[in-house]
Amino acid sequence: MLPSMVANNTEHCSPEIFRCTLSGIPQTQELLKKCRLPLGLTLHPYRDLKQLNVLQTPTIVRCRYCRTYINPYVYFPDGRHWKCNLCYRVNDLPTDFNWDPINKCFSEPTRRPEIKHATVEFIAPSEYMLRPPQPALYMFVLDVSAQAVETGYLHAFSKKLRECLDSLPGDDRLLIGFVAVDSAVHFYEFAFLDGPPRELVVDDVDDMFLPVNSGLYVPLKEYRTAVEQFVLSLPSLFEDSRCSSNCLGSALTIVRTMIADIGGRITVMQASLPNMGPGKLESREDPNQRASAEVKNMGPATDFYKSFALECTGNQIAVDLFMLSSQYNDLATLSGMSKYSSGSVYHFPNYHINRNQPEVLRYNQLLHRYLTRKIGFEAVLRIRCSRGVSLHSFYGNFFIRSTDLLALANVNPEAAIGVQVQLDDGLEGCTNVSFQAALLYTSSRGDRRIRVHTLCLPVISEYGQLFTAFDVNCTVSLLAKMAAERVMCGNDLADSREALINAAIDALGSYNRSIGQSGNIVLAPPGQLGILPLYILGLLKHSAFVAGGRSVKLDSRVAAMLMLKNAPLEAILLEIYPALYAVHNINASDDSPPRLSLTYEKINRDGLYLMDAGTFVYLYVGAAVSINILNDVFGVDHFSRISEDDCLEARDNILSKRLHEFIRSLERYRGVYAPVVVIREDSPLRETFTRRLIEDRTESSHSYIEFLNHIKNELRRS
């Protein structure tokens, strides 16, 4: 509970946006060190919100000392002053703050939206602008080498972009441009409103230059017909490509130069290893080492793409990378262009338009979401905290400009960050601690906005209460980001795995000491702490961190780490501990089916099981499923006739309708599309399903019971 003297002690920031690994802050450094629990925050600053309080006021009220925005957790000593909840200094309250904009009258300051809501968004006045708001500018850099063309991705990209042209976020100033890449850079100059662009090819990859000074990106509103015709022609332009080379580094460098004065977003579609010009790469993967306990080459081979990204950040440009290939493309290096420019990486392994329908579906749906979702430009994120507390490490895709300021050239609704918190001084005499995240950005419509989230937590002085305050979901999300960052910075995978295991051992060991247990060790304490070993085991078995015995392609491992590093909490939890449901009787009740433990003991041969693993949804079909279920769900009369290659279609019966309704409800919670993959019990794909049953033993990893015994043995030694 928050103290009664704060302005609004009943308001709490949504845990989907802002939460802490502990629902209360330890009063002293000694208490924090003794409990051995991680202390940190997860923040989803630009999350899609159904109800967002958008305010346009003549004065944005802020503390004149620490610049905190007024919020529900300030103090009102009287009607003319307010006391900051971060620096505890008293400020004058503007007279117009007592004006209630909803009821159009003067009233108590507690009636204001800033005091009633922990998340608000201000439309910022001109003093929050260094320059006029930039227009939305979207540049597409397309791999057209023979390997890329063979995947067929240009057909899918062309079709989807044409569908979404009128839905791209932006106003009448929206700009768009295209560059194609093989052994040369292909520019497209739009000179006519309704005619095809002129192709200009520059093959001097080591000394790239702009062939013309205008027309390489144009206003979409004016050139709508020409752009649409060009997008539709893309697959045919390169269908006969025989070029096996790619000079991506040259293309990126010149595209940055092209749009540096404006800023915007560069979208890279890549399906081959860049092997020419600046930033050229060579294969570093040894297929024989994929199942090795020691994983090499998780860090970049060159700093070219990181340096490029940092230059982009200075020009307010973010770079998003779509990787579509069955071959090794050194994602560990190429991802630098996105990690340091606040971009995102999307990986589609073994993508082929005719041979991998789940990945094709996932690409189509994700690209649609990517093209049409809201976007913020030229953003900065500052996280402030109460005196006595500080932030010391950040995890996510951004550039750290100062100790509490992150530069985000673009911000999107799917990106989240993690941050570690430390106590600098004791909090004796304090009843609560506050954290405030303020995201200043330019909307796609061209207005400057500030989205403010404030989190207020009580101070805990009792050792035992800290374990009750433990938030396992937030903790595991933060630990996943920390472990991924550690490996990608060059540390051994084994070190990160050991650190994850030690997090569980330290927390459970501290709990047992708190209750005086030394002989009979408690591995399932009340509250959320008892789930921590299960989630840690899920991380250890995830493709990002699994070691020894299971073959994982290097690019797939890197992609998994990049996802954990940048994803919000809900996505991470589904990845490490998928949701399993029995759905063969889903039509017997209006209620959603209960979630099952991830063990094969829960799987019957006559059952139908749905597993939501975040990126994919698996529908596992037992070999003895009844003919009625087969007919209702798949439209076949025998198990052997179930096709794993066809999409799961909705059919006109109660079971099929309820199943598809349930799948849609999972997607609403997840927030992103995940294709449904049908897996028969006798299928080679069966291992894809069974390896996500993390509570079971495999040849190279513990079962959940064995893992708990390992922790118990370690605790007895300590």
N, C-alpha and C positions, 0 to 999 in steps of 0.2 A: 504494500500500500504506500502511496505517496502522501507526504504530509499535507495537512489541511490548509496550511498557509499559502500553498501555491495557488495560482489563479484558477486552475481547472484540474483538480487532482483525479478526476474520473476519466480524462481523455488519455488514450494510449496510442502511440504510433503503431500502425499495422505491422505485425511481425513479418508479413510478406515483403515489406519494404526495408525495414530497419530493425535489427535485433542484435542482442548481445549473447555471448556464450554463457553468461550468467545473468539471471534476471535481477540481480543485485550486485553491487560493487563491494568487494572486500574493503574493510575500513583501513587496514594497514598493509604495508608491503610484507610484513611477517606473516599475516594471515593468508595472503595470496600465495606466498612461497610454500607455506605449510600445506595448503589444500591441493597443490600440484595440478590444478585445473587450468586449462588454457583460458586466457582472457582476451577477447577480441570481438569484432563487430562484422556483420555482413550487411551490405547495403545494395539495394536494387533501385538506383536513384531515378530512373526514367521509366519505371514500370507502367504498363498500361493500367489506367484506373478508370473504373466506371463512374465514380463520383469524385471529381477534383474541384476543389474550391479555388476558382480563378478570381483574383482581386485586382481591380484597377483603382488605386487610391492616390490622392494628391501627394501623400507623404508615406513612404515606407519607413516604419518605425524601427530603428536599430539602436543598439547600445553605442553611445558615443566613445566608449573606451575600447571595447573588444569587437565591436561591429556585429554582435549577435542580433539576429532578427527577433522581434518580440514574438512570444510563443505561449502556449498554455501553461508553462511551468515557471513563469516570472512571478514576482511578488508585487502587489499593489499596496504599499504602506498607506496611501491615501488616494484621493481621486485625481491628483495632479502629478503623481510620480509613479515610476515603476523601478523595481530592483532586478537587475540582470541575474539570471540563474546560472550564468557561466563565470562571470567575474565578480558578481555580488555587489556591483556598484549601482548607485541610484541615479536614474535619468529623469529628466522632465518628460511628462506625457503631453504630446501635442493636443491642443484644444479640440481639434477636429476628430481625434481618435474616439471621443465619446459619442460621435455621430454614428447611429446604427444605419448602415446603407440599405438594409433589408426593410426595416419598418419606417425609414425616413424620419427619424426623430433622435434627439439626444437621450442617451441612457447610460447604463453602467458599462465600463470598458470590457467587462467579461462577456458582453453580448457580441463583441466583434468576432468575425470569422477567424482572425489570427489567434484568438484566445480559445476559441471553441474547437479548433482542429489542429492536430499535430502535423498534418501535411497541407500546405497551401501553395498556391502559385501566384506570383505577382507579375503583372505586365509592367516591365521596367521602364522608367523614364529615360531621357536622353543621357543622363550622367552615367548610366551603366553601359554606354556604348563607346568603344574606341574609334569606331567608324560606322557608317550607315550599314544596316543589316545586309548581309550578303544574299544574293539570290541562290536558290537551289541549283547546284551544278553537278551533273552526273556524267562521268566519263567511263566508258567500257573498254577494257583492254582484253582482246580476244585472241587466244591461242589458235592459230590456223595451220599449225604444222600437220604433217600427214598423220601422225599418231593421234592428234586431237580430233582431226576431221573424222578419223575412223570410228571414234566413239559415238558419233552422231549427236553430240551435245549441241551443235549449232542449230539443229532442227528444233530441239526442245527449247533452247534459249530464244530463238527467233519467234517461235509461236507464243511463248509466255510473255516476252517483252511487248509484242504487238498487242496482246490482250490487256496489258497493264499500262500502256502509254498514257491513257487518260486518267490513271489513278496514281501516277507518280506524285509524291508529296511536293508541293510547291505552289507558287502563285503564277501570275502571267509572265514573270521574268524567268521562269525555269529554263535552264540551259542543258543541252545534251550533246554528246560527241562520242565518236568511236575510233578506235585504233586497233588494227589487226597485226599479229606478230607471227613470223616464222623466221627465216634467215634474214629478213629485212623488216622494216616497220612500214606498215601501210596506213597512210592518213586518208581521211575522207573529207573533202572540202565541199560543203553545201553552198552552192552559189545560186540555186534556183529554188523557189518556194515549192514547186511541185515536180521537179525533175530529179534524176539520180545524181548523187554527189560525184565529184571527180576524184578518182583514186590517184594518190601521189605516193610513190614508193621511194624510200631512202634506205640504201643498203650499206651505208658506211656506219657499221654498228659501233665502231670505236670513236667516232666523232659525229654523233647524231645531231641533227639540226631540224628546225621547223621549215618545211618547204614553202609555206605561205604564212601570212600574218593574221588572216581572218578566215572565218568560215569553217574552222575545224571543230568548233562547238557553236551551236546556234539556238535561238529561242524556239522551244518546242511548239509553242502556240502558233508562231508564224510559219514554221517549216514542218508542220504536222504531217502533211501528205508526203513530202519528200522523205522524212525520217521513217514513216511507216513502210513506204515502198522499199527503202534500203534494208530495213530490218527483215522484211519478208524475203529479200534476195540473198541474204547472208549465206544460207546453206549452199546455194548454187554457185556463188562466187568462188568457193574454194573446194568444190566437190572433187576436183581432179588433182588436188594438191599431192605432190610427191616429195616435198621438202621435209627432211627429218631434223632440221635445225631450228633453234629457238633463241632469240636474243631479247628475252624479257627485260633484263636490266637496262638495255638501251631504251626500250619503249617506256619503261617507268620513269626514267630520268627525264626524257623529253616531255612526257605528259605532265609531270610535276611543273616543269618550266612553263608549259602552256597555260596552266590554270593557277599559277602561284599568286597572281594579283587578286584573285577572287576567292579561292579555296573551294572546298566541296568534297565529293566522294569519288574515288577511283575504284571500280569493280573489276577485278582480275579473274578471268576464266582461264585456268591453266590445266593442261593435260599432258605435259611433257617436261622433261628436265631441261632448264635453260643451259645451253652448251656453247653459246657464242657471246662475245662482247663483255661489257662490264657485268659482274655478278655471275659469270658462267660457273657451272658446277659439274662435278663428276660424281658418279654413283659411289656411295660409301657403305652400302648395305651388303653384308655377307649373309645370303639366305640360310647358310648352315648354322648361323648364330642366333636365329630367331627364337629358339627355345632355350637359349643360354641363360644362366643365372646372372651373368655379367653382361649388361647391355651397353654397347658403345654408340658413339655418334648421336647422342641426344641433344647436343649443343650445336650451334651453327658452325658451318665450315668457313664462312667469311662474314665480316661485319658489314658488307655492302648493303644488305637489305635493312639492317638496323639503322645504319647511317642515313639511308634514303628515307626511312620512316621518320627519323628525328627532323630531317629537313622538311618533310611533309607537315609535321606537327607545327613547325614554325610558320607554315603557310596556310594553316587551318584546313589541311587536307587529310582525310582518313582513307585507308586502303583496306578493302575487304577482299579476301582470297577464297575463290571456289576451286578446289582441287578435285579433278575428275580423271582418274587414271587407274589402270591395273598394274602399272610399273612404278618403281621407286622414283620419287620426285624430290627427295630431300626436303620434306616439309619442315624439318627442324631448322633449316636455314631460311627457306622462303617465308615461313610464318613471321619472321622478324618484321616484314613490311606492315603487318597488321598489329602485332603485339605492341609496338611502340608508337603507333599512330592512332590508337583507340579504335582500330578496326576489328573485324571478326574473321575467323577461319572456318570454312565449311568443307568437310571432307566426304567424298563420295567414292569409296574404293570399288574397283572393278566396274565402274560405270560403263554401260554400253546400252544404247537406246533399244537394241533388239534382244539383249541377252540377260539383262538384270532388271526385271520390272520393279522390284522393291526400291532399288536405288533410283530408278527413273521417276517413280512416283514421288519419292522423297525429295528429289531435286526439283521437280515441277512445283510441288506444294511449298517447299521452302523458298524457292525463287519468287513465287507469287507473294508470299508473306514479306520477303525481303524488299521487293520492289514497291510494295504498297503501304508498309508500316510507317508510322510517323518517325521523324528523324529530327535531331537537334544539331545545329551547326555551331562552330566556333565557341565551344563550351569550356567552362572551367568548373571544377568541383572543389569546394573547400569544406573540410570537416573540422569544426571547432569542438572543444570539450571544456568541462569545468576545470577550475584550478585544482592542481594536485594530480591530474590525470593527463597523459599525453599519448600520442599515436607514434608508433615507431617502425612499422613495416606495412606496405600496401601490396595487395595481390590483385591482378587483373590486367586489362589492356589499356594503357595510358602512358603519359609521360609525367613524371613527378617534377613539378616546377619548384616546389619548396616543401618544407616539412609538413604542411597541411593543405597544399594546393596541388590538384591534379589537372593537367591539361588534356582536354578531350576534343580533338578536332571535330569529331562527330559523336553523338550519343544516341543509342538505340534502345528500344524497350526490352531487349533480351540480355543485355550486358549487366553483370553484377560485379561487385568488388568485395574483397575481404581486407581487414586491417587489424593488426595486433595493437593491444592497448597495454600500457604500463602505468604503474602508480609511481609518481615522483615524490609525493609526500603523503603523510598520513591524512586520513579524512576525518579525524576526530572533530566533533563539533558540526560535521556536515550530515544532513539527513538524506540528501539525494545528490546524484551526479547526472549531468545532462550532456548529451552529444547532439550537435546540430550539423546537418549536411545541407549545404546550399549549392544548387546547380544553376549556374547562369548560362543561358544558351540562346541561340537565335532559332526561332521556329521556322519551319519550311515556308510559312506564310510571310515571313519577313519582320516579325516583331521580336523584341528582346524580352525574355522571360526569366524569372527566378523561381525555381521550385525548391521549397524549404521543407525538410523533414527534421523533426525534433524528437529525440528519444530521452526519456527521463527515467532513471532507475534509483531505487532506494539504496542506501548504504547498509551493508550487513556487518555486524560486529561479532556475531556468534559463528564459530567454526562449523558446527554441524549444519547450520542453515545454508551454507554454501552448496552443499550437495543436493539439497532440495531445490536450490535455485538453478541447478545445472540444466542447460538447454542442449540436448544431444544433437538435434538437427543442425543448429547453428554451429556447434563445435565441429561436427564432421565436415560440414561445408567448408569451414575455415581450414581445417587440417588438410583436406583434399587440395585446396588452393596452395597451401604452404608446401606440401609434398611435391606437387607438380612443378612449382617454381624452383624448388631445390634441385630436382633432377635436370630441368632444362637449363639451369645455370652451370651445369657441368659436374655436379656431385653424383656419386655412385647411386644407382637404383637401390642397392642393398642398404645404403645409409637411410634413404627415405623410408623404406619398408621397416627398418628397425625403429626409426623415429615414430612411426605410426603405432607400432606394437607398444613402444615405451609409453606413449600417451595413455593407452588403456591401463598398463601396469601401474603407472604413477597415480592415476586417478583412483583406481580400485584400492591400491595400497594405502593411499591417504585416507580413503573412506574407512578401511578396516582399522587403521590406527585411531580414527576419530571415535569409533565405538568400542575401542579396547580389545579388538580381536587380533590375536597373533597365531593361535593354533587352528581354530576353525575359521578358515578364510571365507568371507561372504563374497560370492561372485555375482549375485543378483540382488543388489541393494534396491530399496524402494525408489520410486521415481524414475527419471530417465537415465540415470547413470548406468543402470543394469543393461541397457541396450547398446552402450558404447562398444563393447567387444564385438558384437554382431556386425555393427556398421564398419568397424575397423577391418574385420575379416572380409567384408564386401569390398572394401578398398583394395585390400591385398590381392583379391582374386580378380579385380577389374583389369581390363586389358592395358590400362595405363601402368599398373604396378606389378602385375603378375610376373613371376620369375621362375625359370627352370621348369622344363617339362611341357609347357604349352607354347606352341609356335605363334608368335605375333609379329606381323610385318612392322618394320621400323616406322614407316609413315603412319600406320594405324595406331601404334603406341603413342606417337607424338600427337596425333589428332585427338586421342582420348585425353591426354594431359592438357592440351589447349582448351578442350571443352570444359574440363573441371576448373581450369584457371579463370574462365570468363563467364561461366554459367551461373544462373541464379540457384538458390537453395533447392527448390522443388525438382529441378532437372538433375541436380547432382544426386539427390536421394534416390530417384528412380534408377539412375545408372548403377549405383552401388548396391541397392537393395530393391530390385524390381517388385512390382505389385502382381501377385499371382491370385487368380480367381478360378473357381470351378463354375463353368457357365452352361453345363448340360441341362441343368434344372432352372435356368434363369427365368423361364416363363412361369414357374410355379409360384412366384411371389412378386409383388410390386417393389419390394426392397432390393437394393443392390446386393450382390453376393458378397459374403464375408471374405476378407483377405486371408490367404493361407500362408503358412510358413514355407520358406524356400527349401523344401526337401522332397525327394522323390517318394517318400512315404505318403505324401498327400496326393500322389498321382495314381489313379486307377486306370486299368486298361479299357474300361468301358466309359471313360469320361472325356469331356471336352474342356480344355483349360486355356485361359487367356492370361498372358504375361505382358504387362506394360513395363518395358525396359527403357523408356525414355526416347531413344532414337527409333526403336522399332517396337511393334506390338506383335507378339507371337501367339498364334492359335494352334495349340498342340492337340492332335487328334489321336486318341488311343485306338489300338487295333480292334478292340471289341465293342466299339461304339454302336449303338442300335441303329437299325436301318431307318427308323423314323427320324432320328436326329440327323443322320447323313442326308436324308432327303430334304429336311426342313432347312438345314444350314447350307449345304453344298449342291443340292439338286441331283444327287446321285444315289444309287441303290446298293453300292458296295464300296467298302473301304478302299480297295485298289483303284477305284475310279476317281478318287479325289485328286485334283490337279493342284500341285504346289506353285505352278507358274501363273495361274489365273488369279485375277483380283477376287476378293471375297465380295460377292454381290448380295444386296438386300433382296429377300424373297417375301412373297405375300403369305406369311404365316406368323403366328405369335412368337415362336422361338427366335426366328430370324430378326423380326422387328425389335424384340427386346434386346437381343445381342447387339445390334447396330446402335440402338439408343444408348446402351451401356458404353460402347466404344466411343461414341461422341461425348458422353459425359466425362470419360477419362481424358479426352483431348482438351475439353474446356478447362479441366484442372491443370493439365500439363502446359497448356498455352501454346504449344507448337504441334504441328502435324507429325504423326509417326505412322508409316504404312503398316498394314496388317500382313504378316507373313504366315502362311499356313504351313505347318510342319507335321507330317505323318510320323507315327511311331517307328515305321520301318525306313524312314528317310535318312540319307546322309546328313541332312540338316539337323537331325535329332540332337547332336552334340552342341549345336548353337543354343538350344533350349536348355539342355541338362546342365551345361556349365554355369548357367545363371542361377542354378539351385545351390546357392553358396553354402548352405548348412550341411551339405553332403561332402564326403571325402573324395578327393581325386588322387591320381598317382603322384602329383607334385604338390598337393596342398592339404592342410588339415581340414577335418570336419569341424563344425562349430563346437562340439563336445571336446574334441581333441585340442582345439584352440583355447578353450576355457581351462583345460587341464594344464596347458603350457603356461598360461598366465598364473595359475595357482602355484605351479612349481617355481616360477620366477619370483613370486611374492614371498614364498617361503625362504628363498635364498637371500632376499633383500633384508 
